[in-house]
């Protein structure tokens, strides 16, 4: 159904490389990396509202490295609980916290301590600390109770996991019945070459683990997420070194994707 890692794929090495990449981003947002980042990129290529981004601390927005705009897929209800299951430095997390209002909660999970520290600091700087919670963890084993959140937001991170079935199972587990997944992730038109799949730096750049759109639908259905539909498409790799490493006919980019947990 979904992507299988190459035989002999070194998963611990992949995780270490991903952590190193995003620790570098946390410490040096202008470092030379295979992907775009920052508020200008988010506004120009991903359709974020530039004024909304400008109102957030640079501690978060300078380190933004999403591939799409999951919050554009559906309105977030006041008083809701939102989980960003790999929140990075917290741009989407803080935007969600603004939407849920003082009675809501926004929870950020990330496996990179340096990025999580940025998210925590940015929440406090933005005056949102009372409604934002952050915790170290991974998408495949979320430190969240069953059926405890109304939305899971996900931006360019499912592709980073070598166990995507487990990631979707965890999303379904933590969502309340009727809760929604709001996801943006990298997709390709056809299967990637083995040398791309096996390159840790391309996994960390959100390319090596990319799915095809039909695989997103199959993964969602397999865990009881229905009413699935695609949103906008994003040219998130335009002009990057990652784009130069893959074939043009792959149509490398990202899409929005939303699905609802069956009641």
N, C-alpha and C positions, 0 to 999 in steps of 0.2 A: 504493500500500500504506500508507505512513505519511505523517505530516504533511508537506506541502510549504509552504515559506515563501511569503508573499504576493509577487506579482510586484513587483520593485523594493525588496524588503526590504533594509534596510541592515544587513548582518551585522556589519561592523566596529563600527558604532554600538551594536548590541545587545551585543556582547562588552564594549565599553567601559562600557556601563551596568551590566551584570552585575558587572564588576570593581569599579566604583564602589560599587555596593550592598553587596557583601560586604566591601570595604575599610571602609566605614562601620560595618558590623556588627562587624568585627574591632576597630576603634578605639573604638566606642561601642555596646556590646551592648544598651543601653537606648534607642537611637535610635528615632525614629518611622519604622516601616517597614510594608509591606503584609502581613507575615506574623508568626506567633508565633515565639518562640524561648525557649531556656532549659530548665533541668532540670524545673521544675514542669510546663511544657507537655508535655515528653517523657513524664513519668510519668502525667499525668492524661489526656492525649488519645491518646498513642501506645503505652501499655502497657509502657514501660520500667520496670525495677526501680529504685525510688527509692533503695534502699540502694546498689546498684551505682553509680548516678550520683553519690551523695554521696561515694563513695570516690575519685572522679576530681577533678582540679584544676578549680577554677572557671574558669580560663583557657580550658578547653575547653567545659565544660558551659554556661556563661553565653552562649556564642556558638553553641550548637547550634540549627540551623534545618532539621532534617530534616522529612520529611512522614510517615514511617512508622517501622517497626522491622524492618529487614531481618535483623538477627541472630536474630529470633524465628522465621525461616522454617526453619532447620535448625541442628543442632549443628555447631560448628567443631571439627575434630579437633586434638588435641595434635600439635605438631610441624609443622603445616601452614603454608603461605605464603598470606597474605591480602592482596589489593590493594583499597584503598578508592580508587576512581578519581576521586573529587572529594571529598577528605576534610574540607574546611572546617577548623574549629578542632580536630577530632580526636576527638570523643566516640566515634563508632562505631569509629574506628581503635584507640583505647585499649582499648575493650571487647573488640575482636577480639584485640588483643595479649595481654590477660589470658587469653583462651581458648586461644590456641595454645601457651602455656607458654614456658619458656626455650629450648626447641629450635626454636621456630617463628619466623616473621617476619611483621611487619605493615608494609605499604608504603602510604604516603599520597601521592597526587598531587593537586595543586590548581593552578589557574591564577591564584589571587589570593595574592600574596606575603605580604600581611599576615595572611591566615588561616593560611597554611602556617607562618608564624613562631609563631603561637599553638599549632598542633598540635605543632611541634617542642618548644617550651617546655613544653607540658603533658606530653608524653611523658617529658621529663627529670624534671619535678616528680613524676610518678607512679612514678618508678623503673623505667620501661620503655624507656629510651633505647637499651639494647643490642639490643632486638629490634624497634625501630621505625625505619624509614627514611622520610624525606620528600624529595620532589623536585617542583620546579615543572614543570608540564606541563598538557596539555589532554586531555580524554576522547577526542577525535577522532584523537589521535596520541600514544599512551601511550609514555613512555620506558622500556618494559619489554620483555624478551626474549620471543620466541614460546614458548608452552606452558611458562611458568615459574611460574604460580601455581595454587593449588588452589581458591581462592574469589575472586570479585570481589564486593565489596559496594558498593551504590549507594543513596543516600538522597536523593531529591528533586532529582536533578541532570540526568537524561536529558532532562527537559522543557526545560532551559535551552539545549540544543544545537539549532541549526538544521539539523544534519546527523545525524539519529538513526540512519540506516543505517550511517554510518561509526562511530558510537559502538558499535553492536552488533557490527560487524565487528571492532573492536579488542578488545572483550570476548572474543569467540570466539578471536581470535588469541593472546591472552596466557594463556588457560585451558589447563591440561593436559587431555588426554582424560579424561573422567570428572569434571572440575572443575565447580563450580556457580556460577551467578549468583544472588546474593541481593539482590533489588532491591525498593525501595519507591518509588513515583512517583505523581505526580498524574494522575488520569484524569477524563474528562468523558463524559457519556452521548451527546452529539452534537457536531457540529462547532461550534467557537466562531465568534462574529460577527467579521467582518473588523476592526472597530475594536478588538476585544480582541486578536486576533492581531497587530495592528500597533502595540500599545502597549508600548514597551520596559520601562516600569516593571512591567507585568503579566507580561512574560517573566521579569524578574528576581525577581518574586514567585512564580514557579513555576506561573503560570496560563496565560500566553499561548502557551506551547509544549506544553500538555498533550495527551496522546493519549487515544484510546478503548482499552478493554481489549483488543479484538480486534486492534488494531494492535500491542500488545505481543507477542501470540502470533505474529503474522505476522513481525515483526522477528526474534524469536528463531529461528523456523523457517528464515528466509532465510539465517542464518549457521551453521546446523548445531547449534543448541541445542534439545534435545528434552526430553521428560518435563516439559513446562511446566505449571505450575499456579498458581492464585491463592492468596494467603494472606488475612490479615485486611484489613478495610477501616478507614480512619482518617478521622475528621472533623477534618482538620488545619487547615482554614480557618474553623472555627466562630468567629463573632464578629469576623472580621477585615475590614478595608476592602477586601481583594481579593474576598472573598465577596460583598460588597455591589455590586461592579462587574459581576457576571455574573448570568445568568438562573437562577432557582431550579430550573428543570427540567433544567439541566445536571447536577445531582447532583454538584457539584464536591467532590472529596475525593481520597484516595489509597488505593492497594492494595499489598499485598505480592505479589511475583511471583518465582518461582524456576524455573530451567531448568538442564539439565545438558548439557555438551559431549559429543557423540557419541564413543564410544570408537573 
